Amino acid sequence: MKILLSISVLFLIGFTNLSSQQVIQSKAQEFADAFVKAEFLKVAEWTHPDVVAKSGGMEYIMEDLKSARVATTEQGLVYNSAKVLEPQKILMHEGEIQTIVPVDYELQLMDKKYKNTSYILAISKDDGETYSFVNLLQFDQESLEFFIENLNPDIKIPNAGDFVEIQN
């Protein structure tokens, strides 16, 4: 009987973790899609509130996103799509769910397509009901720790991948 109970508990823990991963992936996909589609109000609304507050507010976040997009577009770089991959280790820290989520972006420069893997930080303060995000391309470890006051010390920013040409 103890073995059956132990197996049941392990199954529930595994199922809950799988369910959390799916929710995080789904919400992160919405965030990444909004970024690709230049829906900057949505991106700003889903940006972690500590980043918004310390960056000068929602208007500043939206203007920063717009100016960065204009600069890349003027150089001929166009975001085509984003595919959110499985979150890395999901961590709990002082009542928050925190994880790093890899995102494969497909971009186009002139007549060539490229793939680039970058990362976003996903944080939930309400047991996974809602998430806020941080695009980690804009941060190094020290600045992330400044902007996110409650950052789990085990969260480390991975290096973004190189741009890899995609053959048509």
Beta strands, then each sheet from edge to edge (+ up, - down):
strand 1: 77-84
strand 2: 91-93
strand 3: 96-109
strand 4: 112-124
strand 5: 132-135
strand 6: 164-166
sheet 1: 1+ 3- 2+
sheet 2: 1+ 3- 4+ 5-
sheet 3: 1+ 3- 4+ 6-
end
